[in-house]
């Protein structure tokens, strides 16, 4: 069948898409001929009958793989246009340009068959709706996918075989370079780089912590070498924790050749899209591991010991994990942090601090049920235990006192010398940079000021850096002598003769003491028997030796803090009449305090009632008349609360108060109600007129009313509103006591 016969007017009325793809950026840059051939397909589409305005070139996938591992926006756009029936022809140089995986390829064939879209390549034009053409396109797609698999298998096989011999040249970490021989790995020719890498391992052997190595680099101001790739220049930067940890964890520094430490995995995210990730494999799954492949900064046993130390510095794992550890050394005063274990259940003990002096203590994180409640199976103070372990540790060091002191003196000298060596190498490096800048400046034509000015500026900057490095080196050399003097050595030996003095010296931090304990101690098992007031310690030393210690642990008797008895009695009286908040206010007005000297609040009163089982039900009043608060009584009588307070103060009416500071209450009897009237009766006079009629003061009138000698009412309406006193004229001689 003629290829052109497959092209109909319906196809020509739609677009012709020319799809371009190459697998990598290197192919796009170097294989220009293949790119030109793909662009030339636009001419073929024009020859087949499509006008130029309906020919679309999709080239945004240049440099992307067609294996389906990466997203191709151009192919997605092509598929969308075909699905919308806007495309009459899809042209590609070959099937592999469109897709290298059958998932994408068959999806395109299915959609093209449904929308009557043609697919063409260098061999011809195919209609996916026709059986023979569809069969041929399927075979081409399968062969394209198989071709990719074969090419990849050949390349990966050659890479693995070369890596198995240790000859595959990959990126080396800073501090190493490739030699001329196959698989030859050499130290970096820059002495400063080698010295910096060696300092990392020396400091880790001393401190046992990557973080403390990093802090030493920062405190001493020592620069760290950084190389982005194999052919890049070394840059000296501030040391980072990631760089220090990477050096300590890299097996290449231990002389090993490693290949296949990671594996690429493809997963689906929540939206169904492919997502690639790099998974770090455990050591037993590495593809290639050749020990002693080249000379390293450390040997392989030292590397494994460092990794074990890393494992102990990490966060503690679950109890059933055999690699469970106590973590890195911290700043707290609990000496057995990370070393103490529970003698009852075997769990690692945790530390806590209590009291004003933050006394250390140890407790087991595992709980057990006691009387239906959870409790720690071990909880004990750490002061006495730390002292016992310290005495045993110092006693174990008795034979090595002098040797330890001399080693400490040598370490001080070595540390200072290592720091100075780094700065001397820095001065040499700065001197070389200044010399190179000078040579570059002198080699240029002086009349070419465009170039000479930049080189002159670089020369001046390098000279300034050289002067700064020399000044810093001189300052550090003057801070301390290069070697310990005889007087200093004698003083150090005198202090070292008494390890107790060194241990308890103010300059010896808790962190230093913990580091010293970890050099010899592997574990301290603590078992407490409260009924016998005893604690049993088992010290397991490195090497397997055991030391048993028995301690007398007196029972702790906490100080009993209680609220005053009279306060509790008062709360018992008030709780039956007032809510907790009102009771707290009464106690505060009387100046009472809680057991800890604080002001009372509602929850304090509630806790007291709960502790002493004080009910808070309101008791019914059995006496005559209803007992009401001032506010409720004022509402019942139709007066203001301030009026009742004034009448209470004047003694006109009576009230009740459980205790000083408690709210007043009025028993609303018929007699009290009779003292409040709407109108004044005959004989009732205002206070001033009553005072003039009786010839006495106001206070005297009120006193007579209290004793019942005068009758008084409170008028609540009209001009007579207020207190009225009943005065009888015959009582004029009421205050005449001469008879």
C-alpha positions as CSV (number, residue, x, y, z in Angstrom):
1,X,0.0,0.0,0.0
2,X,1.3,3.4,-1.0
3,X,2.3,5.5,2.0
4,X,0.8,8.7,0.6
5,X,-2.5,6.9,0.1
6,X,-2.8,6.8,3.9
7,X,-2.8,10.6,4.0
8,X,-6.2,12.0,3.6
9,X,-7.7,15.5,3.5
10,X,-8.7,15.1,7.2
11,X,-5.1,14.5,8.1
12,X,-3.9,17.5,6.1
13,X,-6.4,19.7,7.8
14,X,-4.7,19.1,11.1
15,X,-1.2,19.7,12.4
16,X,1.9,17.8,11.7
17,X,4.2,17.5,14.8
18,X,7.9,16.9,14.5
19,X,9.2,15.5,17.7
20,X,12.9,15.9,18.7
21,X,14.7,14.1,21.5
22,X,18.3,13.2,22.5
23,X,19.2,11.3,25.7
24,X,21.7,13.7,27.3
25,X,23.1,17.2,27.2
26,X,26.4,15.8,26.0
27,X,24.7,14.3,22.9
28,X,22.9,17.6,22.2
29,X,26.3,19.4,22.4
30,X,28.4,16.9,20.5
31,X,26.1,15.0,18.2
32,X,25.0,18.0,16.1
33,X,24.4,15.9,13.0
34,X,21.6,13.9,14.7
35,X,20.0,17.1,15.8
36,X,20.1,18.5,12.3
37,X,18.5,15.4,10.9
38,X,15.6,15.6,13.3
39,X,15.0,19.3,12.4
40,X,15.0,18.3,8.7
41,X,11.9,16.2,9.3
42,X,9.9,19.5,9.0
43,X,10.9,19.6,5.3
44,X,9.6,16.0,4.9
45,X,6.3,17.0,6.4
46,X,6.0,19.8,3.9
47,X,6.7,17.4,1.1
48,X,3.9,15.2,2.3
49,X,1.5,18.0,1.9
50,X,1.3,19.9,5.1
51,X,1.7,23.7,4.9
52,X,4.4,25.3,6.9
53,X,1.9,27.1,9.2
54,X,0.5,23.7,10.4
55,X,3.9,22.1,11.0
56,X,4.8,22.3,14.7
57,X,8.3,21.3,16.1
58,X,8.5,20.1,19.7
59,X,12.1,20.2,20.8
60,X,11.9,20.9,24.5
61,X,12.9,17.3,25.4
62,X,16.4,17.6,24.0
63,X,18.8,16.3,26.6
64,X,16.2,14.1,28.4
65,X,16.1,10.3,28.5
66,X,13.2,8.4,26.9
67,X,13.3,5.5,29.3
68,X,10.4,6.9,31.4
69,X,12.5,7.7,34.4
70,X,12.2,11.4,33.9
71,X,9.2,13.6,33.1
72,X,9.1,14.8,29.5
73,X,7.0,17.9,29.1
74,X,7.3,17.8,25.3
75,X,6.1,14.2,25.1
76,X,3.2,15.1,27.4
77,X,2.3,18.0,25.2
78,X,2.4,15.7,22.1
79,X,0.2,13.1,23.7
80,X,-2.4,15.8,24.7
81,X,-2.6,17.2,21.2
82,X,-3.0,13.7,19.7
83,X,-5.8,12.9,22.3
84,X,-7.6,16.1,21.3
85,X,-7.6,15.1,17.6
86,X,-5.6,18.1,16.6
87,X,-2.7,16.2,15.0
88,X,-2.8,14.5,11.6
89,X,0.9,13.2,11.6
90,X,3.6,12.6,14.2
91,X,7.1,12.5,12.8
92,X,10.2,11.2,14.5
93,X,13.6,10.2,13.3
94,X,13.0,6.7,14.7
95,X,10.8,5.1,17.2
96,X,13.5,5.4,20.0
97,X,13.2,9.1,19.7
98,X,9.6,9.0,20.7
99,X,9.9,6.6,23.6
100,X,12.3,4.0,25.0
101,X,9.7,2.3,27.1
102,X,6.6,0.4,26.0
103,X,4.3,2.1,28.6
104,X,4.6,5.5,26.8
105,X,4.9,4.0,23.3
106,X,1.7,1.9,23.5
107,X,-0.2,4.7,25.1
108,X,0.6,6.9,22.1
109,X,-0.3,4.2,19.6
110,X,-3.7,3.6,21.3
111,X,-4.6,7.3,21.4
112,X,-3.4,7.8,17.8
113,X,-5.5,4.8,16.6
114,X,-8.6,6.3,18.2
115,X,-8.1,9.8,16.8
116,X,-7.0,8.7,13.3
117,X,-3.5,10.1,13.7
118,X,-0.6,8.9,11.5
119,X,2.9,8.1,12.9
120,X,6.0,8.4,10.6
121,X,9.7,7.8,10.8
122,X,12.6,7.4,8.4
123,X,11.2,4.1,7.1
124,X,7.7,5.1,6.3
125,X,4.3,6.2,7.5
126,X,2.0,4.0,9.7
127,X,-1.6,4.1,10.7
128,X,-2.1,2.7,14.2
129,X,-5.7,1.7,13.4
130,X,-4.5,-0.8,10.8
131,X,-3.4,-4.2,12.2
132,X,-0.2,-4.6,10.2
133,X,1.0,-1.1,10.9
134,X,0.1,-1.5,14.6
135,X,2.0,-4.8,14.7
136,X,5.0,-3.2,13.1
137,X,5.0,-0.2,15.4
138,X,4.7,-2.6,18.4
139,X,7.7,-4.6,17.3
140,X,9.7,-1.4,16.8
141,X,8.8,-0.2,20.3
142,X,9.8,-3.5,21.8
143,X,13.1,-3.5,19.9
144,X,13.8,0.0,21.0
145,X,13.2,-0.9,24.7
146,X,15.3,-4.0,24.3
147,X,18.1,-2.0,22.6
148,X,18.2,0.4,25.6
149,X,18.4,-2.6,28.0
150,X,21.3,-4.2,26.0
151,X,23.2,-0.9,25.8
152,X,22.7,-0.3,29.5
153,X,23.7,-3.9,30.4
154,X,26.9,-3.7,28.4
155,X,27.9,-0.4,30.0
156,X,27.0,-1.4,33.5
157,X,28.8,-4.8,33.1
158,X,32.0,-3.1,31.9
159,X,31.7,-0.6,34.8
160,X,31.2,-3.4,37.4
161,X,34.1,-5.5,36.1
162,X,36.4,-2.5,36.2
163,X,35.2,-1.6,39.6
164,X,35.7,-5.1,40.9
165,X,39.4,-4.8,40.0
166,X,39.5,-1.4,41.8
167,X,40.4,0.4,38.5
168,X,37.2,2.4,37.8
169,X,38.1,6.0,38.2
170,X,35.4,7.9,40.1
171,X,35.4,11.0,42.2
172,X,37.8,10.8,45.1
173,X,37.3,12.7,48.4
174,X,39.5,15.6,49.2
175,X,43.0,14.4,50.2
176,X,43.4,11.9,47.4
177,X,44.3,12.0,43.7
178,X,44.5,9.3,41.0
179,X,47.9,8.1,40.0
180,X,49.2,7.1,36.5
181,X,48.8,3.4,37.0
182,X,45.4,1.6,36.8
183,X,43.6,2.0,40.1
184,X,46.5,3.9,41.7
185,X,45.3,6.2,44.5
186,X,47.8,8.6,46.0
187,X,47.8,11.3,48.7
188,X,47.2,14.8,47.6
189,X,50.5,16.5,46.7
190,X,49.5,19.6,48.8
191,X,51.0,19.0,52.2
192,X,48.5,21.3,53.9
193,X,45.6,19.2,52.6
194,X,47.1,16.0,53.9
195,X,47.9,17.6,57.3
196,X,44.3,18.9,57.6
197,X,42.8,15.5,56.9
198,X,45.2,13.8,59.4
199,X,44.2,16.3,62.0
200,X,40.6,15.2,61.7
201,X,41.4,11.6,62.6
202,X,43.9,12.6,65.3
203,X,41.3,14.8,67.0
204,X,38.6,12.1,66.8
205,X,40.9,9.6,68.4
206,X,41.4,12.0,71.2
207,X,37.8,13.3,71.7
208,X,35.7,10.5,70.2
209,X,33.1,12.9,68.8
210,X,32.8,14.4,65.4
211,X,31.2,17.5,66.8
212,X,34.1,18.2,69.2
213,X,36.5,17.8,66.2
214,X,34.5,20.4,64.4
215,X,34.5,22.7,67.4
216,X,38.3,22.4,67.7
217,X,38.7,23.5,64.0
218,X,36.4,26.4,64.6
219,X,38.0,27.5,67.9
220,X,41.5,27.3,66.5
221,X,40.6,29.1,63.3
222,X,42.0,26.3,61.2
223,X,40.7,26.2,57.6
224,X,39.5,23.0,55.9
225,X,40.1,22.1,52.3
226,X,37.2,21.9,49.9
227,X,37.2,20.5,46.4
228,X,34.0,20.5,44.4
229,X,35.2,18.0,41.8
230,X,38.4,16.2,40.7
231,X,39.7,19.0,38.4
232,X,38.7,21.9,40.6
233,X,41.1,23.9,42.7
234,X,41.4,23.4,46.4
235,X,39.5,26.1,48.4
236,X,40.2,26.7,52.1
237,X,37.0,27.4,54.0
238,X,35.6,27.3,57.5
239,X,35.2,23.8,58.6
240,X,31.6,22.5,58.7
241,X,30.2,19.6,60.7
242,X,29.0,17.9,57.6
243,X,32.5,17.9,56.1
244,X,34.2,16.6,59.3
245,X,31.6,13.8,59.6
246,X,32.0,12.9,55.9
247,X,35.7,12.5,56.3
248,X,35.3,10.2,59.4
249,X,32.6,8.1,57.7
250,X,34.2,7.6,54.3
251,X,35.9,4.2,54.0
252,X,38.2,5.6,51.2
253,X,40.3,7.3,53.9
254,X,40.9,3.8,55.5
255,X,42.5,2.6,52.2
256,X,39.4,0.8,50.9
257,X,38.0,0.9,47.4
258,X,34.2,1.1,47.4
259,X,31.6,0.9,44.7
260,X,27.9,0.6,44.8
261,X,27.2,2.1,48.3
262,X,23.9,3.5,47.0
263,X,21.0,2.3,44.9
264,X,18.5,4.4,42.8
265,X,14.9,3.4,43.5
266,X,11.8,4.6,41.7
267,X,8.5,4.9,43.6
268,X,5.1,6.5,43.1
269,X,4.0,9.5,45.1
270,X,0.5,10.2,46.3
271,X,-0.5,11.6,42.9
272,X,0.8,8.6,41.1
273,X,3.8,10.3,39.6
274,X,7.2,8.6,39.5
275,X,9.7,9.7,42.1
276,X,13.4,8.7,42.2
277,X,15.4,8.5,45.4
278,X,18.9,7.4,46.4
279,X,19.0,4.7,49.1
280,X,22.2,4.2,51.1
281,X,22.9,0.5,51.5
282,X,24.4,-1.3,54.5
283,X,27.9,-2.5,54.1
284,X,27.1,-6.1,53.4
285,X,25.1,-5.0,50.3
286,X,27.9,-2.9,48.8
287,X,28.8,-4.2,45.3
288,X,32.5,-3.8,45.7
289,X,34.6,-3.4,48.8
290,X,38.4,-3.9,48.4
291,X,40.3,-3.4,51.7
292,X,43.9,-2.2,51.7
293,X,43.5,-1.1,48.1
294,X,45.7,1.9,48.7
295,X,47.5,3.7,51.5
296,X,45.0,5.4,53.7
297,X,45.1,8.0,56.5
298,X,44.0,5.2,58.9
299,X,43.8,1.5,58.8
300,X,40.7,-0.6,58.4
301,X,40.4,-1.7,62.1
302,X,40.6,1.9,63.2
303,X,37.9,2.8,60.7
304,X,35.6,0.1,62.1
305,X,36.3,1.3,65.7
306,X,35.4,4.8,64.6
307,X,32.1,3.6,63.2
308,X,31.4,1.8,66.4
309,X,32.0,5.0,68.3
310,X,29.7,6.8,66.0
311,X,27.0,4.2,66.8
312,X,27.4,4.9,70.5
313,X,27.1,8.6,70.0
314,X,23.7,8.5,68.3
315,X,20.4,8.7,70.0
316,X,19.5,5.6,72.1
317,X,17.6,2.9,70.2
318,X,14.7,0.7,71.5
319,X,15.4,-1.6,74.4
320,X,15.3,-4.7,72.3
321,X,18.0,-3.4,69.8
322,X,21.3,-5.0,70.6
323,X,23.2,-1.9,69.4
324,X,21.4,0.2,72.0
325,X,23.8,2.9,73.4
326,X,23.7,5.8,75.8
327,X,24.5,8.5,73.3
328,X,27.3,11.0,73.1
329,X,28.7,12.6,76.2
330,X,26.7,15.6,77.4
331,X,27.4,18.5,79.8
332,X,25.4,17.3,82.8
333,X,27.0,16.3,86.1
334,X,25.6,12.8,86.0
335,X,28.9,10.8,85.5
336,X,27.2,7.5,84.4
337,X,25.1,9.1,81.6
338,X,25.1,6.5,78.9
339,X,26.9,3.9,81.1
340,X,24.3,3.0,83.7
341,X,21.9,0.1,83.2
342,X,19.0,-1.2,85.3
343,X,19.8,-4.3,87.2
344,X,16.1,-5.3,87.3
345,X,15.0,-5.1,83.6
346,X,18.3,-4.4,81.8
347,X,17.2,-1.1,80.2
348,X,19.6,1.8,79.8
349,X,19.1,4.2,82.7
350,X,18.1,7.8,82.0
351,X,19.4,10.8,84.0
352,X,17.5,13.5,85.8
353,X,18.3,16.5,88.0
354,X,16.3,17.7,91.0
355,X,16.5,20.1,93.9
356,X,18.0,23.6,94.1
357,X,21.5,22.3,93.4
358,X,20.4,20.1,90.5
359,X,21.6,16.9,92.1
360,X,21.9,14.1,89.5
361,X,19.8,11.0,89.6
362,X,19.1,7.9,87.5
363,X,15.8,6.2,86.7
364,X,14.6,3.4,84.5
365,X,12.3,4.3,81.6
366,X,10.5,1.0,81.9
367,X,7.3,1.0,84.1
368,X,5.7,-1.7,86.1
369,X,2.3,-1.9,87.8
370,X,2.3,-1.4,91.6
371,X,-1.2,-1.4,93.2
372,X,-2.8,-0.7,89.8
373,X,-0.5,2.3,89.0
374,X,2.6,2.6,86.9
375,X,5.9,3.3,88.5
376,X,9.6,3.2,87.6
377,X,11.3,-0.1,88.5
378,X,14.4,2.0,89.6
379,X,14.7,5.6,90.7
380,X,17.7,6.6,92.8
381,X,19.9,9.7,93.4
382,X,23.2,9.7,91.7
383,X,25.5,11.6,94.1
384,X,26.5,8.6,96.3
385,X,26.7,6.3,93.3
386,X,28.9,8.7,91.3
387,X,31.2,9.0,94.3
388,X,31.6,5.2,94.6
389,X,32.3,4.8,90.9
390,X,34.8,7.6,91.0
391,X,36.7,6.1,93.9
392,X,36.8,2.7,92.1
393,X,38.0,4.3,88.9
394,X,40.8,6.3,90.5
395,X,41.9,3.2,92.4
396,X,42.1,1.3,89.1
397,X,44.4,4.0,87.7
398,X,46.9,3.9,90.6
399,X,49.5,1.9,88.8
400,X,49.3,4.2,85.7
401,X,49.5,7.6,87.5
402,X,53.0,8.6,86.3
403,X,52.5,7.2,82.7
404,X,49.2,9.0,82.4
405,X,50.7,12.3,83.6
406,X,53.6,12.1,81.1
407,X,51.2,11.2,78.3
408,X,49.1,14.3,79.2
409,X,52.2,16.5,79.0
410,X,53.1,15.1,75.6
411,X,49.5,15.5,74.4
412,X,49.5,19.2,75.4
413,X,52.8,19.8,73.4
414,X,51.5,17.8,70.4
415,X,48.2,19.6,70.3
416,X,49.9,23.0,70.3
417,X,52.5,21.9,67.7
418,X,49.7,20.5,65.4
419,X,47.9,23.8,65.5
420,X,51.0,25.8,64.8
421,X,51.9,23.5,61.9
422,X,48.6,24.2,60.3
423,X,49.2,28.0,60.5
424,X,52.8,27.6,59.2
425,X,51.4,25.7,56.2
426,X,48.8,28.5,55.8
427,X,51.6,31.1,55.6
428,X,53.4,29.0,53.0
429,X,50.2,28.8,50.9
430,X,49.7,32.5,51.2
431,X,53.3,33.2,50.2
432,X,52.9,31.0,47.1
433,X,49.7,32.8,46.1
434,X,51.5,36.2,46.5
435,X,54.4,34.9,44.4
436,X,52.1,33.6,41.7
437,X,50.1,36.9,41.6
438,X,53.4,38.8,41.3
439,X,54.6,36.6,38.4
440,X,51.3,37.0,36.6
441,X,51.5,40.8,37.0
442,X,55.0,41.0,35.8
443,X,54.3,38.8,32.7
444,X,51.6,41.2,31.4
445,X,52.4,44.2,29.2
446,X,52.4,47.3,31.6
447,X,50.8,49.4,28.9
448,X,47.7,47.0,28.8
449,X,46.1,48.7,31.8
450,X,42.8,46.8,31.4
451,X,44.5,43.6,32.4
452,X,47.3,45.1,34.5
453,X,44.9,46.8,36.9
454,X,43.1,43.5,37.7
455,X,46.3,41.6,38.2
456,X,47.7,44.4,40.4
457,X,44.6,44.3,42.6
458,X,45.0,40.5,42.9
459,X,48.7,40.9,43.9
460,X,47.8,43.5,46.6
461,X,45.1,41.3,48.0
462,X,47.4,38.3,48.2
463,X,50.1,40.4,49.9
464,X,47.5,41.5,52.5
465,X,46.4,37.9,53.1
466,X,50.1,36.9,53.5
467,X,50.7,39.7,56.1
468,X,47.6,38.7,58.0
469,X,48.7,35.0,58.0
470,X,52.1,35.9,59.3
471,X,50.7,38.1,62.0
472,X,48.3,35.4,63.2
473,X,51.1,32.8,63.3
474,X,53.3,35.2,65.3
475,X,50.5,35.8,67.8
476,X,49.8,32.1,68.3
477,X,53.5,31.4,68.7
478,X,53.7,34.0,71.5
479,X,50.6,32.8,73.3
480,X,52.3,29.7,74.6
481,X,55.9,28.4,74.3
482,X,56.4,25.8,71.6
483,X,57.5,23.2,74.2
484,X,56.7,23.0,77.9
485,X,59.3,24.5,80.1
486,X,60.9,22.5,83.0
487,X,58.9,24.5,85.5
488,X,55.7,23.7,83.8
489,X,56.6,20.1,83.4
490,X,57.4,19.8,87.1
491,X,54.2,21.6,88.1
492,X,52.2,19.2,85.9
493,X,53.9,16.2,87.4
494,X,53.2,17.5,90.9
495,X,49.5,17.8,90.1
496,X,49.5,14.4,88.4
497,X,50.8,12.8,91.5
498,X,47.4,13.1,93.1
499,X,44.6,12.0,90.7
500,X,42.0,13.2,93.1
501,X,43.2,16.7,92.8
502,X,43.1,16.5,89.0
503,X,39.7,14.9,89.0
504,X,38.2,17.6,91.4
505,X,40.1,20.5,89.8
506,X,37.8,23.4,88.6
507,X,39.3,23.2,85.1
508,X,38.2,19.5,84.8
509,X,34.6,19.6,83.5
510,X,32.0,17.0,83.9
511,X,32.4,16.2,80.2
512,X,36.1,15.5,80.7
513,X,35.3,13.2,83.7
514,X,32.8,11.3,81.6
515,X,35.3,10.9,78.8
516,X,37.8,9.5,81.3
517,X,35.3,7.0,82.6
518,X,34.4,5.8,79.1
519,X,38.0,5.0,78.3
520,X,37.9,2.1,80.8
521,X,34.3,1.5,81.8
522,X,31.9,-0.4,79.5
523,X,28.8,-0.5,81.7
524,X,27.6,0.1,85.3
525,X,24.7,-2.1,86.3
526,X,22.7,-0.7,89.2
527,X,20.3,-2.8,91.3
528,X,18.5,-1.2,94.3
529,X,16.9,-3.2,97.2
530,X,14.7,-0.6,99.0
531,X,13.7,-3.0,101.8
532,X,17.3,-3.6,102.7
533,X,18.4,0.0,102.1
534,X,21.1,-1.2,99.8
535,X,22.3,-0.7,96.2
536,X,24.4,-3.2,94.3
537,X,26.8,-1.9,91.6
538,X,28.5,-4.1,88.9
539,X,31.2,-2.2,87.0
540,X,32.1,-3.9,83.7
541,X,35.5,-2.8,82.5
542,X,36.6,-2.9,78.9
543,X,38.3,-6.3,78.5
544,X,35.6,-8.1,80.5
545,X,36.8,-7.6,84.2
546,X,34.0,-7.0,86.7
547,X,34.0,-5.0,90.0
548,X,31.2,-5.5,92.6
549,X,30.3,-2.6,94.9
550,X,27.6,-2.6,97.7
551,X,26.3,0.8,99.0
552,X,24.1,1.7,101.9
553,X,21.2,3.8,100.6
554,X,19.2,5.4,103.5
555,X,15.6,5.9,102.9
556,X,14.7,9.4,102.0
557,X,12.2,11.0,104.3
558,X,10.6,14.0,102.6
559,X,9.7,17.0,104.6
560,X,6.0,17.2,105.4
561,X,4.4,20.4,104.3
562,X,0.9,21.0,105.6
563,X,-1.5,23.9,105.8
564,X,-2.2,25.4,109.2
565,X,-4.9,23.5,111.2
566,X,-6.9,26.7,111.9
567,X,-7.0,27.5,108.2
568,X,-8.3,24.0,107.5
569,X,-10.9,24.4,110.2
570,X,-12.0,27.7,108.8
571,X,-12.2,26.2,105.3
572,X,-14.4,23.4,106.8
573,X,-16.8,26.1,108.2
574,X,-16.9,28.2,105.1
575,X,-17.1,25.5,102.4
576,X,-20.7,24.7,103.4
577,X,-21.8,28.3,102.7
578,X,-19.5,29.7,100.0
579,X,-18.0,28.5,96.7
580,X,-14.2,27.9,96.5
581,X,-13.5,31.3,94.9
582,X,-15.3,33.2,97.7
583,X,-13.5,31.1,100.4
584,X,-10.1,31.9,98.8
585,X,-10.9,35.6,98.9
586,X,-11.9,35.4,102.6
587,X,-8.6,33.6,103.4
588,X,-6.6,36.2,101.5
589,X,-8.3,39.1,103.3
590,X,-7.4,37.5,106.6
591,X,-3.8,37.4,105.5
592,X,-3.6,33.6,105.4
593,X,-1.1,31.7,103.2
594,X,-0.9,28.3,101.6
595,X,1.6,25.7,102.8
596,X,4.2,27.1,100.4
597,X,3.6,30.8,101.3
598,X,1.4,31.7,98.3
599,X,-1.9,33.5,98.1
600,X,-5.0,31.3,98.0
601,X,-6.8,30.7,94.8
602,X,-9.9,28.7,94.0
603,X,-7.9,25.5,93.0
604,X,-6.0,25.7,96.3
605,X,-9.2,25.6,98.3
606,X,-10.5,22.7,96.0
607,X,-7.3,20.8,96.7
608,X,-7.7,21.3,100.5
609,X,-11.2,20.1,100.4
610,X,-10.3,17.0,98.3
611,X,-7.3,16.2,100.6
612,X,-9.3,16.6,103.9
613,X,-12.6,15.3,102.4
614,X,-14.5,18.6,103.2
615,X,-17.9,18.7,101.5
616,X,-19.1,21.8,99.8
617,X,-22.9,21.2,99.9
618,X,-24.9,24.2,101.0
619,X,-26.7,23.4,104.3
620,X,-30.4,24.4,104.6
621,X,-31.1,27.0,107.2
622,X,-33.3,25.7,110.1
623,X,-33.7,29.1,112.0
624,X,-36.6,31.4,111.5
625,X,-36.3,33.5,108.4
626,X,-34.3,33.0,105.2
627,X,-30.5,33.8,105.4
628,X,-29.6,35.9,102.4
629,X,-26.6,37.8,101.1
630,X,-26.7,41.6,101.1
631,X,-27.4,41.7,97.3
632,X,-30.3,39.2,97.5
633,X,-31.7,40.8,100.7
634,X,-31.6,44.3,99.1
635,X,-33.6,42.9,96.1
636,X,-36.2,41.3,98.4
637,X,-36.7,44.5,100.4
638,X,-36.6,46.8,97.4
639,X,-33.6,48.9,98.5
640,X,-30.0,49.4,97.3
641,X,-27.3,47.1,98.8
642,X,-25.4,50.2,100.0
643,X,-28.5,51.1,102.1
644,X,-28.3,47.7,103.9
645,X,-24.5,48.1,104.4
646,X,-25.2,51.5,106.0
647,X,-27.9,50.2,108.2
648,X,-25.7,47.3,109.2
649,X,-22.9,49.7,110.2
650,X,-25.3,51.9,112.1
651,X,-26.8,48.9,113.9
652,X,-30.3,49.5,112.8
653,X,-30.6,45.9,111.5
654,X,-28.5,42.8,112.4
655,X,-26.4,40.6,110.2
656,X,-24.2,37.5,110.4
657,X,-20.5,37.0,109.4
658,X,-18.9,33.6,109.8
659,X,-15.4,35.0,110.1
660,X,-13.7,38.3,109.7
661,X,-13.5,39.1,106.0
662,X,-16.4,36.8,105.1
663,X,-19.5,38.3,103.3
664,X,-22.3,39.7,105.5
665,X,-25.6,37.9,105.5
666,X,-29.0,39.0,106.7
667,X,-31.7,36.7,108.1
668,X,-34.9,38.2,106.6
669,X,-37.4,37.8,109.4
670,X,-40.8,39.5,109.7
671,X,-39.3,42.0,112.2
672,X,-36.7,43.0,109.6
673,X,-39.3,43.4,106.9
674,X,-41.4,45.6,109.3
675,X,-38.6,48.1,109.5
676,X,-39.0,48.9,105.8
677,X,-42.2,50.7,104.9
678,X,-43.6,52.7,102.0
679,X,-44.9,55.6,104.3
680,X,-43.9,56.9,107.7
681,X,-46.6,56.7,110.4
682,X,-47.6,59.2,113.0
683,X,-44.9,60.3,115.3
684,X,-41.9,59.3,113.1
685,X,-39.5,62.2,112.5
686,X,-36.4,62.6,110.3
687,X,-33.1,62.1,112.1
688,X,-32.4,65.8,112.4
689,X,-35.8,66.7,113.9
690,X,-35.5,63.7,116.3
691,X,-32.1,64.9,117.4
692,X,-33.6,68.4,118.2
693,X,-36.7,67.0,119.8
694,X,-34.6,64.7,122.1
695,X,-31.7,67.2,122.5
696,X,-29.0,64.5,121.8
697,X,-26.5,63.7,119.1
698,X,-27.1,61.4,116.2
699,X,-24.8,58.7,117.7
700,X,-26.9,58.7,120.9
701,X,-30.1,58.3,118.9
702,X,-28.6,55.3,117.0
703,X,-27.4,53.7,120.3
704,X,-31.0,54.0,121.7
705,X,-32.4,52.4,118.5
706,X,-29.9,49.5,118.9
707,X,-31.1,48.9,122.5
708,X,-34.8,49.0,121.4
709,X,-35.6,52.2,123.4
710,X,-36.5,54.0,120.2
711,X,-38.4,52.6,117.2
712,X,-37.0,53.3,113.7
713,X,-38.2,52.5,110.2
714,X,-36.7,53.0,106.7
715,X,-39.1,54.8,104.4
716,X,-38.6,53.8,100.7
717,X,-40.9,56.3,98.9
718,X,-41.6,60.0,98.5
719,X,-40.0,63.0,100.2
720,X,-39.8,61.1,103.5
721,X,-37.5,58.5,102.0
722,X,-34.8,57.5,104.4
723,X,-34.5,56.7,108.1
724,X,-37.3,57.8,110.4
725,X,-37.3,57.8,114.3
726,X,-40.5,57.6,116.3
727,X,-40.4,60.3,119.1
728,X,-43.1,60.7,121.8
729,X,-43.2,64.0,123.5
730,X,-43.7,62.4,126.9
731,X,-40.3,60.9,126.4
732,X,-38.7,64.3,126.9
733,X,-37.5,63.2,130.3
734,X,-36.2,60.0,128.8
735,X,-32.6,60.9,129.5
736,X,-33.2,62.4,132.9
737,X,-31.6,60.0,135.3
738,X,-31.8,62.3,138.4
739,X,-34.8,60.4,139.7
